[in-house]
Amino acid sequence: MSFYKVKNTNKSIELHNKHEKITSELYGIAGVVPYRFVFILTNLCNLTCDFCFQRRRKTSSPMQIQDWLSVIDQIPSGSRVTITGGEPLIYNGFEQIIFAANEKKIDINIITNGVFIEKLVNVLMQTNNVKSISISIDSIGNYTRNMKKVDYDKMIKNIKLLQSLRVDNSLEYSIDVKSVVLEECIGKYKDLIKYLLDDIKVDSVSLQLLKGSSIQHSDFSYEYDEIFNEPVEFYKYKNLSKLKHEIKSIKKYVSNNLSERKVYMHPKFEDMTIMNFDEDNFISMINNKSTHDFKKCKYPWSSAHINADGDVFPCLSISFGNVRYKELVNIFDSKVAGLFRNRIYKNGHVPACARCGWLKV
């Protein structure tokens, strides 16, 4: 991940920098409970994105509010929780989770498709722990997410609501956009970024390549040994020449026009703030399933996901245990957690890590 350098610090950058620091501190510690948890409140969603890797099937035994509150009780003060889904704002009672986290001074960032952001107003007015709200937009009109025009217009209205709410009440959360790089949108991302930063005036845009494996951050569990299989679903981008040219153009726009807002990228194939664009390096990495050219991953020690059914997994969806039946300290001291972390500590990655957003050069 690379950030555009700014004069004043954005809350998303604060979260990122804190996570990076704590990741280095926790790396390699046996049985350590992570600093950051991703709460997948529901795997249901109001949209039907064709590229989505989630099954989006209603789980037979979903986590209830009391289950999530029990997890909050086990997380140390000063930790961080990412609230996502599915679409998290359709989960009945998400407000209680944020209020409980606020009581423990746990930072919150929210990832949403933006259609139901108005539900956040009451929470934002009564808490100070929501640091970042990220909205998923891949194209002007968001047609790639099969979003109806009425919903798109509502989403844009909601972003402006967040902006006015922030100004009128001196709130400090960041408003960010996450954009998945899709083949049909290559050649349109510069216009999208200019639209989002110049017209809609969000704080930042993140370009995210398609995940290389369906095991990454999935809403259902895989068998442990499946992480060693080469991902057959790995998508190879076809129009690399056009994508290279566009990213180079975006970098020039960023360099010439932005002072406070920013563009960053997952994985960190290219620094969006440096004009020295290594085209050959970009080509070799974007469609390469191998992770040998990347630094060893440290994030399984600092970050973990809790699925809508209570299963805990590090990043790849292999269950360490279930929070409804075990406490977090026991889950991260389990045999499978130790086995996975030891493997990553020794080798840095496994085949299922291909084109993960956390990879670093």
C-alpha positions as CSV (number, residue, x, y, z in Angstrom):
1,M,0.0,0.0,0.0
2,S,1.4,3.4,-0.8
3,F,0.0,6.8,0.2
4,Y,0.3,10.1,-1.5
5,K,2.3,12.4,0.9
6,V,0.1,15.0,2.5
7,K,0.7,18.1,4.7
8,N,-2.0,17.1,7.2
9,T,-2.7,13.6,8.4
10,N,-5.9,11.9,7.2
11,K,-7.6,9.4,9.6
12,S,-7.1,6.5,7.2
13,I,-3.4,7.2,7.2
14,E,-3.4,7.3,11.0
15,L,-5.1,3.9,11.1
16,H,-2.7,2.5,8.5
17,N,0.5,3.8,10.2
18,K,-0.7,2.5,13.6
19,H,-1.4,-0.9,12.1
20,E,2.0,-1.0,10.5
21,K,3.8,-0.2,13.7
22,I,1.8,-2.7,15.8
23,T,2.3,-5.4,13.0
24,S,6.0,-5.1,13.4
25,E,5.7,-5.4,17.2
26,L,3.5,-8.5,17.1
27,Y,5.2,-10.3,14.3
28,G,6.5,-13.8,15.3
29,I,4.9,-13.8,18.8
30,A,3.3,-17.2,19.5
31,G,-0.3,-17.2,20.4
32,V,-0.7,-13.4,20.2
33,V,-4.2,-12.0,19.9
34,P,-4.3,-9.6,16.9
35,Y,-4.7,-5.8,17.2
36,R,-7.2,-5.6,14.4
37,F,-10.3,-7.6,13.8
38,V,-12.5,-7.6,10.7
39,F,-16.2,-8.2,11.6
40,I,-18.1,-9.8,8.7
41,L,-21.5,-8.9,10.2
42,T,-23.4,-10.6,7.4
43,N,-22.5,-12.3,4.1
44,L,-25.8,-10.9,2.6
45,C,-25.7,-7.9,0.3
46,N,-28.2,-5.7,-1.6
47,L,-26.0,-5.8,-4.7
48,T,-24.9,-8.6,-7.1
49,C,-21.4,-7.8,-8.2
50,D,-20.3,-10.3,-10.9
51,F,-16.7,-10.3,-9.7
52,C,-17.6,-10.8,-6.0
53,F,-15.8,-13.8,-4.4
54,Q,-18.4,-14.3,-1.7
55,R,-21.0,-17.0,-1.8
56,R,-23.6,-14.6,-0.3
57,R,-25.7,-17.4,1.0
58,K,-27.7,-17.0,4.2
59,T,-25.8,-18.8,6.9
60,S,-27.9,-21.3,8.9
61,S,-26.4,-20.1,12.2
62,P,-25.4,-16.4,12.0
63,M,-23.8,-14.5,14.8
64,Q,-26.3,-12.6,16.9
65,I,-25.7,-9.2,18.5
66,Q,-24.8,-10.7,21.9
67,D,-22.2,-12.8,20.1
68,W,-20.5,-9.8,18.6
69,L,-20.7,-7.9,21.9
70,S,-19.0,-10.8,23.6
71,V,-16.2,-10.5,21.1
72,I,-15.9,-6.8,21.8
73,D,-15.6,-7.6,25.5
74,Q,-12.5,-9.8,24.7
75,I,-10.7,-7.3,22.5
76,P,-8.3,-5.0,24.3
77,S,-9.0,-1.2,24.5
78,G,-7.2,0.7,21.8
79,S,-7.6,-2.1,19.2
80,R,-9.3,-1.7,15.9
81,V,-12.4,-3.2,14.3
82,T,-13.2,-3.1,10.6
83,I,-16.9,-3.5,9.9
84,T,-17.8,-5.1,6.6
85,G,-19.9,-7.8,4.9
86,G,-21.7,-8.5,2.6
87,E,-23.2,-5.1,3.2
88,P,-22.8,-4.4,6.9
89,L,-25.4,-1.7,7.2
90,I,-28.2,-4.1,6.5
91,Y,-27.3,-6.1,9.6
92,N,-29.9,-5.3,12.3
93,G,-28.1,-3.9,15.3
94,F,-24.8,-2.8,13.8
95,E,-25.1,0.4,15.8
96,Q,-24.8,-1.5,19.1
97,I,-21.5,-3.0,18.0
98,I,-20.1,0.5,17.3
99,F,-21.4,1.9,20.6
100,A,-19.8,-1.0,22.5
101,A,-16.5,-0.5,20.7
102,N,-16.6,3.3,21.4
103,E,-16.9,2.5,25.1
104,K,-13.6,0.6,24.9
105,K,-11.9,3.2,22.7
106,I,-11.7,0.7,19.9
107,D,-11.2,2.4,16.5
108,I,-13.7,1.6,13.8
109,N,-13.5,1.7,10.0
110,I,-16.5,0.8,7.9
111,I,-16.6,-0.7,4.4
112,T,-19.9,-0.3,2.6
113,N,-21.5,0.1,-0.8
114,G,-22.9,3.4,0.4
115,V,-26.6,2.9,-0.3
116,F,-27.6,2.8,3.4
117,I,-25.1,5.3,4.8
118,E,-27.9,7.5,6.3
119,K,-28.3,4.7,8.9
120,L,-24.9,5.9,10.3
121,V,-25.9,9.4,11.1
122,N,-27.0,8.7,14.7
123,V,-23.9,6.6,15.4
124,L,-21.5,9.3,14.0
125,M,-23.2,12.0,16.1
126,Q,-22.9,10.0,19.4
127,T,-19.4,8.4,19.1
128,N,-15.9,9.5,18.2
129,N,-14.4,6.1,17.3
130,V,-15.4,5.9,13.6
131,K,-12.2,6.9,11.9
132,S,-12.9,6.0,8.3
133,I,-15.8,5.2,6.0
134,S,-14.9,3.4,2.7
135,I,-17.4,3.2,-0.2
136,S,-17.1,0.8,-3.0
137,I,-17.2,2.5,-6.4
138,D,-15.5,1.0,-9.5
139,S,-17.0,3.2,-12.3
140,I,-19.0,6.3,-12.7
141,G,-22.6,5.0,-12.3
142,N,-21.2,1.9,-10.6
143,Y,-22.6,-0.2,-13.4
144,T,-20.0,-2.9,-12.7
145,R,-21.8,-3.6,-9.4
146,N,-25.2,-3.9,-11.1
147,M,-26.3,-0.8,-9.2
148,K,-29.6,0.8,-10.1
149,K,-29.5,4.5,-11.0
150,V,-31.7,5.3,-8.0
151,D,-29.3,3.5,-5.7
152,Y,-26.2,5.2,-7.3
153,D,-27.8,8.6,-6.9
154,K,-28.7,7.8,-3.3
155,M,-25.1,6.7,-2.7
156,I,-23.7,10.0,-4.0
157,K,-26.2,11.9,-1.9
158,N,-25.1,9.9,1.1
159,I,-21.4,10.8,0.5
160,K,-22.4,14.4,0.5
161,L,-24.3,13.8,3.7
162,L,-21.2,12.5,5.3
163,Q,-19.3,15.5,4.1
164,S,-21.8,18.0,5.5
165,L,-22.1,16.1,8.7
166,R,-18.4,16.1,9.2
167,V,-18.1,19.9,8.5
168,D,-21.1,20.9,10.5
169,N,-20.2,18.9,13.6
170,S,-16.4,19.0,13.5
171,L,-16.1,15.2,13.0
172,E,-12.9,13.7,11.9
173,Y,-13.6,10.5,9.9
174,S,-12.1,10.0,6.5
175,I,-14.3,9.4,3.4
176,D,-12.6,7.0,1.1
177,V,-13.4,5.0,-2.0
178,K,-12.2,1.5,-2.9
179,S,-12.1,0.7,-6.6
180,V,-11.6,-2.8,-8.0
181,V,-9.5,-2.8,-11.2
182,L,-11.8,-4.6,-13.7
183,E,-10.9,-5.3,-17.4
184,E,-13.9,-3.5,-18.7
185,C,-13.0,-0.3,-16.8
186,I,-9.4,-0.1,-17.9
187,G,-9.0,3.3,-19.6
188,K,-11.7,4.9,-17.4
189,Y,-10.0,5.0,-14.0
190,K,-8.3,8.3,-14.4
191,D,-11.7,9.9,-15.2
192,L,-13.2,8.1,-12.2
193,I,-10.4,9.3,-9.9
194,K,-10.8,12.9,-11.1
195,Y,-14.5,12.7,-10.7
196,L,-14.3,11.3,-7.1
197,L,-11.5,13.7,-5.9
198,D,-12.4,16.9,-7.8
199,D,-16.2,16.7,-8.1
200,I,-17.4,14.4,-5.3
201,K,-14.4,15.5,-3.1
202,V,-13.7,12.2,-1.3
203,D,-10.5,12.1,0.7
204,S,-8.8,9.2,-1.1
205,V,-9.2,6.5,-3.7
206,S,-7.7,3.0,-3.5
207,L,-7.2,1.0,-6.7
208,Q,-7.4,-2.7,-5.9
209,L,-6.5,-5.5,-8.2
210,L,-8.7,-8.6,-8.3
211,K,-7.8,-11.1,-5.6
212,G,-5.7,-14.0,-6.9
213,S,-7.5,-16.7,-4.8
214,S,-11.1,-17.2,-3.7
215,I,-9.7,-18.3,-0.3
216,Q,-8.6,-14.8,0.5
217,H,-11.2,-13.1,2.9
218,S,-13.9,-15.5,1.9
219,D,-17.3,-15.8,3.7
220,F,-17.0,-19.6,4.1
221,S,-14.2,-21.8,5.4
222,Y,-11.8,-24.0,3.3
223,E,-9.7,-27.0,4.4
224,Y,-6.3,-26.1,5.6
225,D,-4.4,-28.0,2.9
226,E,-6.2,-26.0,0.2
227,I,-4.0,-22.9,0.8
228,F,-1.1,-24.8,-0.8
229,N,-2.9,-25.3,-4.1
230,E,-2.1,-23.0,-7.0
231,P,-5.3,-20.9,-7.5
232,V,-7.0,-22.0,-10.7
233,E,-9.3,-19.0,-10.5
234,F,-6.4,-16.5,-10.7
235,Y,-7.5,-13.9,-13.3
236,K,-4.9,-12.7,-15.8
237,Y,-5.4,-9.1,-17.0
238,K,-5.5,-9.0,-20.8
239,N,-5.0,-5.3,-21.6
240,L,-1.8,-4.6,-19.7
241,S,-0.5,-2.0,-22.1
242,K,-3.6,0.1,-21.7
243,L,-3.5,-0.4,-17.9
244,K,0.2,0.6,-17.7
245,H,-0.5,3.8,-19.6
246,E,-3.4,4.7,-17.5
247,I,-1.6,4.2,-14.2
248,K,1.3,6.3,-15.5
249,S,-1.3,9.0,-16.4
250,I,-2.9,8.7,-13.0
251,K,0.5,9.1,-11.3
252,K,1.1,12.3,-13.3
253,Y,-2.3,13.6,-12.3
254,V,-1.6,12.8,-8.6
255,S,1.8,14.5,-8.8
256,N,0.5,17.7,-10.4
257,N,-2.8,18.2,-8.8
258,L,-3.2,16.7,-5.3
259,S,-1.9,18.3,-2.1
260,E,-4.2,16.9,0.6
261,R,-6.1,14.0,-1.0
262,K,-4.5,10.9,-2.3
263,V,-4.5,7.7,-4.4
264,Y,-3.0,4.5,-3.3
265,M,-2.9,0.9,-4.6
266,H,-3.2,-2.7,-3.5
267,P,-0.9,-4.6,-3.9
268,K,2.0,-2.2,-3.9
269,F,3.2,-2.9,-7.4
270,E,3.8,0.8,-8.1
271,D,4.2,3.8,-5.9
272,M,1.5,6.2,-7.1
273,T,3.6,9.2,-6.2
274,I,6.8,8.5,-8.1
275,M,7.0,9.3,-11.8
276,N,9.7,6.7,-12.4
277,F,7.4,4.1,-13.7
278,D,8.9,0.6,-14.1
279,E,6.8,-0.9,-16.9
280,D,8.6,-4.2,-17.1
281,N,8.3,-4.7,-13.4
282,F,4.6,-4.0,-13.5
283,I,4.0,-6.5,-16.3
284,S,5.9,-9.2,-14.6
285,M,4.1,-8.9,-11.3
286,I,0.4,-8.2,-12.1
287,N,-0.2,-11.5,-13.8
288,N,2.3,-13.6,-11.8
289,K,0.8,-16.1,-9.4
290,S,4.2,-16.4,-7.6
291,T,4.8,-14.5,-4.4
292,H,8.6,-15.0,-4.4
293,D,9.3,-11.3,-5.2
294,F,7.4,-10.0,-2.2
295,K,8.5,-9.4,1.4
296,K,7.5,-11.9,4.0
297,C,3.9,-11.2,5.3
298,K,3.5,-10.2,8.9
299,Y,-0.2,-9.5,9.0
300,P,-1.4,-12.9,10.4
301,W,-0.1,-11.7,13.7
302,S,-1.8,-8.3,13.7
303,S,-5.1,-8.9,11.9
304,A,-7.9,-11.5,11.8
305,H,-11.4,-11.9,10.4
306,I,-14.5,-13.1,12.2
307,N,-17.0,-14.5,9.8
308,A,-20.8,-14.1,10.0
309,D,-21.0,-17.6,11.4
310,G,-18.4,-16.9,14.1
311,D,-15.4,-18.7,12.5
312,V,-12.1,-16.9,13.0
313,F,-9.5,-16.9,10.2
314,P,-6.3,-14.9,9.6
315,C,-6.8,-13.7,6.1
316,L,-7.0,-16.9,4.2
317,S,-10.3,-18.5,5.1
318,I,-9.1,-21.5,7.2
319,S,-10.9,-21.6,10.6
320,F,-8.8,-21.2,13.7
321,G,-11.9,-21.8,15.8
322,N,-15.3,-20.3,16.5
323,V,-15.9,-17.4,18.9
324,R,-19.2,-18.8,20.1
325,Y,-17.5,-21.8,21.5
326,K,-14.0,-20.6,22.4
327,E,-12.5,-17.4,23.7
328,L,-10.1,-15.4,21.5
329,V,-7.0,-16.2,23.6
330,N,-7.6,-19.9,23.1
331,I,-8.4,-19.6,19.4
332,F,-5.1,-17.9,18.7
333,D,-3.2,-20.4,20.9
334,S,-4.7,-23.3,19.0
335,K,-2.8,-25.9,17.0
336,V,-4.0,-24.7,13.6
337,A,-3.3,-21.0,14.4
338,G,0.3,-22.0,15.4
339,L,0.7,-24.2,12.3
340,F,-0.4,-21.4,9.9
341,R,1.6,-18.7,11.5
342,N,4.7,-20.9,11.7
343,R,4.4,-21.7,8.0
344,I,4.1,-18.0,7.1
345,Y,6.9,-17.0,9.4
346,K,9.2,-19.6,7.7
347,N,8.1,-19.2,4.0
348,G,6.6,-15.7,4.0
349,H,3.5,-16.8,1.9
350,V,1.6,-19.8,0.5
351,P,0.2,-20.2,-3.1
352,A,-3.2,-18.9,-2.0
353,C,-1.6,-15.5,-1.2
354,A,-1.4,-14.7,-4.9
355,R,-2.1,-11.1,-5.6
356,C,-3.3,-10.5,-2.0
357,G,-3.8,-6.8,-1.3
358,W,-1.3,-7.0,1.7
359,L,1.6,-8.1,-0.5
360,K,4.6,-5.7,-0.4
361,V,7.6,-5.3,-2.7
